Amino acid sequence: MKLEKFDPVCAAVLKKTEIEKPAYPVIDFHMHMGKMLLGESYETKYDTKEYVRELQDAGVVCAVNMDGYFGKDLEKMQKKQEGFEEMFFNFMQLDFSAYDDPDFCDKTKKVIEDSCMRGCRGIKLWKDLSLWERDKYGRPIRTDDPRFDIIYDTAAKLHIPVLMHVADPAAFFTPKSEKNERWEELDVCPEWDFSDHEKYMSFEELMEMQENTVRSHPETTFVIAHVGSYAENLEWVSGQLEKYPNMYIDVAARLAELGRGPYSAKKFFVKHQDRILFGTDCTPLSMGYHKIYYRFFETKDEYFPYQPEGELPGQGRWAIYGIGLEDEILKKIYYKNACKVLSLDENRFVGGVR
């Protein structure tokens, strides 16, 4: 039998708490509804009304879409969301194809201002910049390059956050060997193997770049996606949050990392309860994860799958444990912190959803 087919059933008899809806309203701060993950023809792949129903059934009262882009792409997304404007907040993504042009800063500033005027509530910077994109000299495009100052300064002026996805799991930056805990994932997605440090920036370089960016722009609100880029090392992320009051994190797509260290995770969430945002990284075609997040946050259940029933674990062969957060912390992570970052009235969401 090949390892990819190995799917053992846990023989331990453990408590299983079924949570279909969260204890409090949820703002999912990290979702993808457009061409980034679904392709150019994304609008034909799901029905918005049905998608909204699924979100509401999962207890999500608002969803932040990272695929707003700008210009005609933004218009296309907004048309797809027509009739449900109260449900969605779009973040813009920017064009870096003219990065080396002398008018890059002026054009970028105009795009941000125009997209914000059209309703965008934030900016998304993706990992392609420093891992795949290159300037005219063949060097990685760094988020701490002075040319990016226009992005951060404009965001601060407009009071909108910048969400950055800088790095992937640390294992993606180490050789694909029998010692790599994400071997199966890298085998399926070889383009995520960044271990060639002559071709890609190292994980340490990316973390240094990320910190430089946050430190150099104290007036800008940064949301560092995927648990501050380093869910495997909560002590390091904690240090970053302590040093930089303008930094927030989301928990998107890192439940597997958080749930395997429940004692450390519980301590981290209690300590930084005012700076953590709920997020799943889901698309309209992958709506099975929310209740697993709720089980992790709300229960002390032991050793349960971090993936939907019937699926093999996609990020590592382990199970997770719940951390049983208190109600006031749940409220902050589920919606109050997002309201603060997005300048929303949290009273709009007061009350439970069960």
Contacts in CASP RR format, 6 or more apart in sequence:
PFRMAT RR
TARGET T0000
AUTHOR 0000-0000-0000
METHOD contacts of the structure
MODEL  1
MKLEKFDPVCAAVLKKTEIEKPAYPVIDFHMHMGKMLLGESYETKYDTKE
YVRELQDAGVVCAVNMDGYFGKDLEKMQKKQEGFEEMFFNFMQLDFSAYD
DPDFCDKTKKVIEDSCMRGCRGIKLWKDLSLWERDKYGRPIRTDDPRFDI
IYDTAAKLHIPVLMHVADPAAFFTPKSEKNERWEELDVCPEWDFSDHEKY
MSFEELMEMQENTVRSHPETTFVIAHVGSYAENLEWVSGQLEKYPNMYID
VAARLAELGRGPYSAKKFFVKHQDRILFGTDCTPLSMGYHKIYYRFFETK
DEYFPYQPEGELPGQGRWAIYGIGLEDEILKKIYYKNACKVLSLDENRFV
GGVR
3 184 0 8 1.000
4 184 0 8 1.000
4 312 0 8 1.000
7 312 0 8 1.000
10 303 0 8 1.000
10 319 0 8 1.000
12 302 0 8 1.000
12 303 0 8 1.000
14 301 0 8 1.000
14 302 0 8 1.000
14 303 0 8 1.000
14 304 0 8 1.000
15 301 0 8 1.000
15 302 0 8 1.000
16 301 0 8 1.000
16 304 0 8 1.000
17 295 0 8 1.000
17 298 0 8 1.000
17 299 0 8 1.000
17 301 0 8 1.000
19 291 0 8 1.000
19 294 0 8 1.000
19 295 0 8 1.000
19 298 0 8 1.000
19 299 0 8 1.000
20 58 0 8 1.000
20 291 0 8 1.000
21 57 0 8 1.000
21 58 0 8 1.000
21 59 0 8 1.000
21 291 0 8 1.000
21 294 0 8 1.000
21 353 0 8 1.000
21 354 0 8 1.000
22 59 0 8 1.000
22 290 0 8 1.000
22 294 0 8 1.000
22 297 0 8 1.000
22 298 0 8 1.000
22 330 0 8 1.000
22 334 0 8 1.000
22 353 0 8 1.000
22 354 0 8 1.000
23 294 0 8 1.000
23 298 0 8 1.000
23 327 0 8 1.000
23 330 0 8 1.000
23 334 0 8 1.000
23 352 0 8 1.000
23 353 0 8 1.000
23 354 0 8 1.000
24 327 0 8 1.000
24 330 0 8 1.000
24 331 0 8 1.000
24 334 0 8 1.000
24 335 0 8 1.000
24 349 0 8 1.000
24 351 0 8 1.000
24 352 0 8 1.000
24 353 0 8 1.000
25 59 0 8 1.000
25 61 0 8 1.000
25 334 0 8 1.000
25 335 0 8 1.000
25 349 0 8 1.000
25 351 0 8 1.000
25 352 0 8 1.000
25 353 0 8 1.000
26 58 0 8 1.000
26 59 0 8 1.000
26 60 0 8 1.000
26 61 0 8 1.000
26 278 0 8 1.000
26 290 0 8 1.000
26 334 0 8 1.000
26 335 0 8 1.000
26 353 0 8 1.000
27 60 0 8 1.000
27 61 0 8 1.000
27 62 0 8 1.000
27 63 0 8 1.000
27 64 0 8 1.000
27 277 0 8 1.000
27 278 0 8 1.000
27 334 0 8 1.000
27 335 0 8 1.000
27 338 0 8 1.000
27 339 0 8 1.000
27 342 0 8 1.000
27 349 0 8 1.000
28 55 0 8 1.000
28 60 0 8 1.000
28 62 0 8 1.000
28 63 0 8 1.000
28 64 0 8 1.000
28 278 0 8 1.000
28 279 0 8 1.000
28 280 0 8 1.000
28 282 0 8 1.000
28 290 0 8 1.000
29 64 0 8 1.000
29 223 0 8 1.000
29 250 0 8 1.000
29 252 0 8 1.000
29 277 0 8 1.000
29 278 0 8 1.000
29 279 0 8 1.000
29 338 0 8 1.000
29 341 0 8 1.000
30 64 0 8 1.000
30 66 0 8 1.000
30 163 0 8 1.000
30 225 0 8 1.000
30 250 0 8 1.000
30 252 0 8 1.000
30 253 0 8 1.000
30 277 0 8 1.000
30 279 0 8 1.000
30 280 0 8 1.000
30 281 0 8 1.000
31 63 0 8 1.000
31 64 0 8 1.000
31 65 0 8 1.000
31 66 0 8 1.000
31 279 0 8 1.000
31 280 0 8 1.000
31 281 0 8 1.000
31 282 0 8 1.000
31 283 0 8 1.000
32 38 0 8 1.000
32 65 0 8 1.000
32 66 0 8 1.000
32 67 0 8 1.000
32 281 0 8 1.000
32 282 0 8 1.000
32 283 0 8 1.000
33 42 0 8 1.000
33 51 0 8 1.000
33 63 0 8 1.000
33 65 0 8 1.000
33 67 0 8 1.000
33 77 0 8 1.000
33 80 0 8 1.000
33 81 0 8 1.000
33 88 0 8 1.000
33 283 0 8 1.000
33 284 0 8 1.000
34 42 0 8 1.000
34 65 0 8 1.000
34 67 0 8 1.000
34 68 0 8 1.000
34 77 0 8 1.000
34 80 0 8 1.000
34 283 0 8 1.000
35 42 0 8 1.000
35 67 0 8 1.000
35 69 0 8 1.000
35 73 0 8 1.000
36 66 0 8 1.000
36 67 0 8 1.000
36 93 0 8 1.000
36 126 0 8 1.000
37 67 0 8 1.000
37 283 0 8 1.000
38 45 0 8 1.000
38 283 0 8 1.000
38 284 0 8 1.000
38 285 0 8 1.000
42 67 0 8 1.000
42 80 0 8 1.000
43 76 0 8 1.000
43 79 0 8 1.000
43 80 0 8 1.000
45 284 0 8 1.000
45 285 0 8 1.000
46 284 0 8 1.000
46 285 0 8 1.000
48 80 0 8 1.000
48 81 0 8 1.000
48 82 0 8 1.000
48 84 0 8 1.000
49 84 0 8 1.000
51 284 0 8 1.000
51 287 0 8 1.000
52 84 0 8 1.000
52 87 0 8 1.000
54 284 0 8 1.000
54 287 0 8 1.000
55 63 0 8 1.000
55 87 0 8 1.000
55 287 0 8 1.000
58 287 0 8 1.000
58 288 0 8 1.000
58 290 0 8 1.000
58 291 0 8 1.000
59 290 0 8 1.000
59 353 0 8 1.000
60 290 0 8 1.000
61 87 0 8 1.000
61 335 0 8 1.000
61 349 0 8 1.000
61 353 0 8 1.000
62 86 0 8 1.000
62 87 0 8 1.000
62 88 0 8 1.000
62 89 0 8 1.000
62 335 0 8 1.000
62 338 0 8 1.000
62 349 0 8 1.000
63 87 0 8 1.000
63 88 0 8 1.000
63 89 0 8 1.000
64 88 0 8 1.000
64 89 0 8 1.000
64 90 0 8 1.000
64 91 0 8 1.000
64 121 0 8 1.000
64 338 0 8 1.000
64 342 0 8 1.000
65 77 0 8 1.000
65 81 0 8 1.000
65 88 0 8 1.000
65 89 0 8 1.000
65 90 0 8 1.000
65 91 0 8 1.000
66 91 0 8 1.000
66 93 0 8 1.000
66 124 0 8 1.000
66 163 0 8 1.000
67 77 0 8 1.000
67 90 0 8 1.000
67 91 0 8 1.000
67 93 0 8 1.000
68 74 0 8 1.000
68 77 0 8 1.000
68 90 0 8 1.000
68 91 0 8 1.000
68 92 0 8 1.000
68 93 0 8 1.000
68 115 0 8 1.000
68 120 0 8 1.000
69 77 0 8 1.000
69 92 0 8 1.000
69 93 0 8 1.000
70 92 0 8 1.000
70 93 0 8 1.000
70 94 0 8 1.000
70 95 0 8 1.000
70 111 0 8 1.000
70 114 0 8 1.000
70 115 0 8 1.000
70 120 0 8 1.000
71 111 0 8 1.000
71 114 0 8 1.000
71 115 0 8 1.000
71 118 0 8 1.000
74 90 0 8 1.000
74 92 0 8 1.000
74 115 0 8 1.000
74 118 0 8 1.000
74 120 0 8 1.000
77 90 0 8 1.000
78 90 0 8 1.000
78 118 0 8 1.000
81 87 0 8 1.000
81 88 0 8 1.000
81 90 0 8 1.000
89 121 0 8 1.000
89 342 0 8 1.000
90 119 0 8 1.000
90 120 0 8 1.000
90 121 0 8 1.000
91 120 0 8 1.000
91 121 0 8 1.000
91 122 0 8 1.000
91 123 0 8 1.000
91 124 0 8 1.000
91 163 0 8 1.000
92 111 0 8 1.000
92 112 0 8 1.000
92 115 0 8 1.000
92 116 0 8 1.000
92 120 0 8 1.000
92 122 0 8 1.000
92 123 0 8 1.000
92 124 0 8 1.000
93 123 0 8 1.000
93 124 0 8 1.000
93 125 0 8 1.000
93 126 0 8 1.000
94 108 0 8 1.000
94 111 0 8 1.000
94 112 0 8 1.000
94 123 0 8 1.000
94 125 0 8 1.000
94 151 0 8 1.000
95 111 0 8 1.000
96 129 0 8 1.000
96 133 0 8 1.000
96 141 0 8 1.000
98 104 0 8 1.000
98 107 0 8 1.000
99 133 0 8 1.000
99 135 0 8 1.000
99 141 0 8 1.000
99 147 0 8 1.000
100 135 0 8 1.000
100 136 0 8 1.000
101 107 0 8 1.000
104 147 0 8 1.000
105 147 0 8 1.000
105 150 0 8 1.000
108 150 0 8 1.000
108 151 0 8 1.000
108 154 0 8 1.000
109 150 0 8 1.000
109 154 0 8 1.000
112 123 0 8 1.000
112 151 0 8 1.000
112 154 0 8 1.000
112 155 0 8 1.000
112 158 0 8 1.000
113 154 0 8 1.000
113 158 0 8 1.000
116 122 0 8 1.000
116 158 0 8 1.000
116 160 0 8 1.000
120 160 0 8 1.000
121 160 0 8 1.000
121 161 0 8 1.000
121 342 0 8 1.000
122 155 0 8 1.000
122 160 0 8 1.000
122 161 0 8 1.000
122 162 0 8 1.000
122 163 0 8 1.000
123 151 0 8 1.000
123 155 0 8 1.000
123 160 0 8 1.000
123 161 0 8 1.000
123 162 0 8 1.000
123 163 0 8 1.000
124 162 0 8 1.000
124 163 0 8 1.000
124 164 0 8 1.000
124 165 0 8 1.000
125 143 0 8 1.000
125 151 0 8 1.000
125 162 0 8 1.000
125 163 0 8 1.000
125 164 0 8 1.000
125 165 0 8 1.000
126 165 0 8 1.000
127 165 0 8 1.000
127 166 0 8 1.000
127 167 0 8 1.000
127 168 0 8 1.000
129 140 0 8 1.000
129 141 0 8 1.000
129 142 0 8 1.000
129 143 0 8 1.000
130 140 0 8 1.000
130 141 0 8 1.000
130 142 0 8 1.000
130 143 0 8 1.000
130 166 0 8 1.000
130 201 0 8 1.000
130 206 0 8 1.000
130 209 0 8 1.000
131 140 0 8 1.000
131 194 0 8 1.000
131 200 0 8 1.000
131 201 0 8 1.000
133 140 0 8 1.000
133 141 0 8 1.000
134 140 0 8 1.000
134 141 0 8 1.000
135 141 0 8 1.000
140 200 0 8 1.000
140 201 0 8 1.000
142 148 0 8 1.000
142 209 0 8 1.000
143 164 0 8 1.000
143 166 0 8 1.000
143 209 0 8 1.000
143 210 0 8 1.000
143 213 0 8 1.000
144 209 0 8 1.000
144 212 0 8 1.000
144 213 0 8 1.000
144 216 0 8 1.000
148 213 0 8 1.000
149 217 0 8 1.000
151 162 0 8 1.000
152 162 0 8 1.000
152 213 0 8 1.000
152 216 0 8 1.000
152 217 0 8 1.000
152 220 0 8 1.000
153 217 0 8 1.000
153 219 0 8 1.000
153 220 0 8 1.000
155 161 0 8 1.000
155 162 0 8 1.000
155 220 0 8 1.000
155 221 0 8 1.000
156 217 0 8 1.000
156 219 0 8 1.000
156 220 0 8 1.000
156 221 0 8 1.000
159 343 0 8 1.000
160 221 0 8 1.000
161 220 0 8 1.000
161 221 0 8 1.000
161 222 0 8 1.000
161 223 0 8 1.000
161 248 0 8 1.000
161 341 0 8 1.000
161 342 0 8 1.000
162 220 0 8 1.000
162 221 0 8 1.000
162 222 0 8 1.000
162 223 0 8 1.000
163 222 0 8 1.000
163 223 0 8 1.000
163 224 0 8 1.000
163 225 0 8 1.000
163 250 0 8 1.000
164 210 0 8 1.000
164 213 0 8 1.000
164 222 0 8 1.000
164 223 0 8 1.000
164 224 0 8 1.000
164 225 0 8 1.000
165 225 0 8 1.000
165 226 0 8 1.000
165 229 0 8 1.000
166 206 0 8 1.000
166 207 0 8 1.000
166 209 0 8 1.000
166 210 0 8 1.000
166 224 0 8 1.000
166 225 0 8 1.000
166 229 0 8 1.000
167 173 0 8 1.000
167 203 0 8 1.000
167 206 0 8 1.000
167 207 0 8 1.000
167 210 0 8 1.000
167 229 0 8 1.000
167 230 0 8 1.000
168 192 0 8 1.000
168 194 0 8 1.000
168 226 0 8 1.000
169 182 0 8 1.000
169 231 0 8 1.000
169 232 0 8 1.000
169 257 0 8 1.000
169 315 0 8 1.000
170 203 0 8 1.000
170 230 0 8 1.000
170 232 0 8 1.000
170 233 0 8 1.000
171 180 0 8 1.000
171 181 0 8 1.000
171 182 0 8 1.000
171 186 0 8 1.000
172 182 0 8 1.000
172 186 0 8 1.000
172 192 0 8 1.000
172 193 0 8 1.000
172 194 0 8 1.000
172 195 0 8 1.000
173 194 0 8 1.000
173 195 0 8 1.000
173 197 0 8 1.000
173 200 0 8 1.000
173 202 0 8 1.000
173 203 0 8 1.000
174 180 0 8 1.000
174 195 0 8 1.000
175 195 0 8 1.000
176 183 0 8 1.000
176 186 0 8 1.000
176 187 0 8 1.000
176 193 0 8 1.000
176 195 0 8 1.000
177 183 0 8 1.000
180 186 0 8 1.000
181 316 0 8 1.000
182 315 0 8 1.000
182 316 0 8 1.000
184 314 0 8 1.000
184 316 0 8 1.000
184 317 0 8 1.000
185 192 0 8 1.000
185 314 0 8 1.000
185 315 0 8 1.000
185 316 0 8 1.000
186 192 0 8 1.000
186 193 0 8 1.000
194 200 0 8 1.000
194 201 0 8 1.000
194 203 0 8 1.000
201 209 0 8 1.000
206 229 0 8 1.000
207 229 0 8 1.000
207 230 0 8 1.000
207 236 0 8 1.000
210 224 0 8 1.000
210 228 0 8 1.000
210 229 0 8 1.000
211 240 0 8 1.000
211 244 0 8 1.000
213 222 0 8 1.000
214 222 0 8 1.000
214 224 0 8 1.000
214 240 0 8 1.000
214 244 0 8 1.000
214 246 0 8 1.000
214 247 0 8 1.000
215 243 0 8 1.000
215 244 0 8 1.000
217 246 0 8 1.000
218 244 0 8 1.000
218 245 0 8 1.000
218 246 0 8 1.000
219 246 0 8 1.000
220 246 0 8 1.000
221 246 0 8 1.000
221 248 0 8 1.000
221 341 0 8 1.000
222 244 0 8 1.000
222 246 0 8 1.000
222 247 0 8 1.000
222 248 0 8 1.000
223 247 0 8 1.000
223 248 0 8 1.000
223 249 0 8 1.000
223 250 0 8 1.000
223 277 0 8 1.000
223 341 0 8 1.000
224 240 0 8 1.000
224 247 0 8 1.000
224 248 0 8 1.000
224 249 0 8 1.000
224 250 0 8 1.000
225 249 0 8 1.000
225 250 0 8 1.000
225 252 0 8 1.000
226 249 0 8 1.000
226 250 0 8 1.000
226 251 0 8 1.000
226 252 0 8 1.000
226 253 0 8 1.000
226 254 0 8 1.000
226 281 0 8 1.000
227 234 0 8 1.000
227 237 0 8 1.000
227 249 0 8 1.000
227 250 0 8 1.000
227 251 0 8 1.000
227 254 0 8 1.000
227 257 0 8 1.000
227 258 0 8 1.000
228 237 0 8 1.000
228 240 0 8 1.000
228 249 0 8 1.000
230 236 0 8 1.000
230 237 0 8 1.000
231 237 0 8 1.000
231 254 0 8 1.000
231 257 0 8 1.000
231 258 0 8 1.000
232 257 0 8 1.000
234 264 0 8 1.000
234 265 0 8 1.000
234 268 0 8 1.000
235 264 0 8 1.000
237 249 0 8 1.000
237 268 0 8 1.000
238 268 0 8 1.000
238 271 0 8 1.000
238 272 0 8 1.000
240 247 0 8 1.000
241 247 0 8 1.000
241 249 0 8 1.000
241 272 0 8 1.000
241 275 0 8 1.000
247 275 0 8 1.000
248 275 0 8 1.000
248 276 0 8 1.000
248 277 0 8 1.000
248 337 0 8 1.000
248 341 0 8 1.000
249 272 0 8 1.000
249 275 0 8 1.000
249 276 0 8 1.000
249 277 0 8 1.000
250 276 0 8 1.000
250 277 0 8 1.000
250 278 0 8 1.000
250 279 0 8 1.000
251 258 0 8 1.000
251 276 0 8 1.000
251 277 0 8 1.000
251 278 0 8 1.000
251 279 0 8 1.000
251 293 0 8 1.000
251 333 0 8 1.000
252 279 0 8 1.000
252 280 0 8 1.000
252 281 0 8 1.000
253 280 0 8 1.000
253 281 0 8 1.000
255 289 0 8 1.000
255 292 0 8 1.000
255 293 0 8 1.000
255 296 0 8 1.000
255 306 0 8 1.000
255 320 0 8 1.000
256 306 0 8 1.000
256 313 0 8 1.000
256 314 0 8 1.000
256 315 0 8 1.000
256 316 0 8 1.000
256 318 0 8 1.000
256 320 0 8 1.000
257 315 0 8 1.000
258 265 0 8 1.000
258 296 0 8 1.000
258 320 0 8 1.000
258 323 0 8 1.000
259 265 0 8 1.000
259 296 0 8 1.000
259 306 0 8 1.000
259 320 0 8 1.000
259 321 0 8 1.000
259 322 0 8 1.000
259 323 0 8 1.000
260 318 0 8 1.000
260 319 0 8 1.000
260 320 0 8 1.000
260 321 0 8 1.000
261 321 0 8 1.000
262 320 0 8 1.000
262 321 0 8 1.000
262 322 0 8 1.000
262 323 0 8 1.000
265 323 0 8 1.000
266 323 0 8 1.000
266 324 0 8 1.000
266 325 0 8 1.000
269 276 0 8 1.000
269 323 0 8 1.000
269 325 0 8 1.000
269 329 0 8 1.000
269 333 0 8 1.000
270 325 0 8 1.000
270 329 0 8 1.000
273 328 0 8 1.000
273 329 0 8 1.000
273 332 0 8 1.000
273 333 0 8 1.000
274 332 0 8 1.000
274 337 0 8 1.000
275 337 0 8 1.000
276 332 0 8 1.000
276 333 0 8 1.000
276 337 0 8 1.000
277 333 0 8 1.000
277 337 0 8 1.000
277 338 0 8 1.000
277 341 0 8 1.000
278 293 0 8 1.000
278 333 0 8 1.000
278 334 0 8 1.000
278 335 0 8 1.000
278 338 0 8 1.000
279 293 0 8 1.000
280 289 0 8 1.000
280 290 0 8 1.000
280 293 0 8 1.000
282 288 0 8 1.000
282 289 0 8 1.000
282 290 0 8 1.000
288 308 0 8 1.000
289 307 0 8 1.000
289 308 0 8 1.000
292 304 0 8 1.000
292 305 0 8 1.000
292 306 0 8 1.000
292 307 0 8 1.000
292 308 0 8 1.000
295 301 0 8 1.000
295 304 0 8 1.000
295 322 0 8 1.000
296 306 0 8 1.000
296 320 0 8 1.000
296 321 0 8 1.000
296 322 0 8 1.000
296 323 0 8 1.000
297 322 0 8 1.000
297 323 0 8 1.000
297 324 0 8 1.000
297 325 0 8 1.000
297 330 0 8 1.000
297 333 0 8 1.000
298 324 0 8 1.000
298 325 0 8 1.000
298 330 0 8 1.000
299 322 0 8 1.000
299 324 0 8 1.000
300 321 0 8 1.000
300 322 0 8 1.000
300 323 0 8 1.000
300 324 0 8 1.000
301 321 0 8 1.000
301 322 0 8 1.000
302 321 0 8 1.000
302 322 0 8 1.000
303 319 0 8 1.000
303 320 0 8 1.000
303 321 0 8 1.000
304 319 0 8 1.000
304 320 0 8 1.000
304 321 0 8 1.000
304 322 0 8 1.000
305 313 0 8 1.000
305 319 0 8 1.000
305 320 0 8 1.000
306 313 0 8 1.000
306 315 0 8 1.000
306 319 0 8 1.000
306 320 0 8 1.000
307 313 0 8 1.000
307 314 0 8 1.000
313 319 0 8 1.000
325 333 0 8 1.000
335 346 0 8 1.000
335 349 0 8 1.000
336 346 0 8 1.000
338 344 0 8 1.000
339 345 0 8 1.000
339 346 0 8 1.000
339 348 0 8 1.000
339 349 0 8 1.000
340 346 0 8 1.000
END
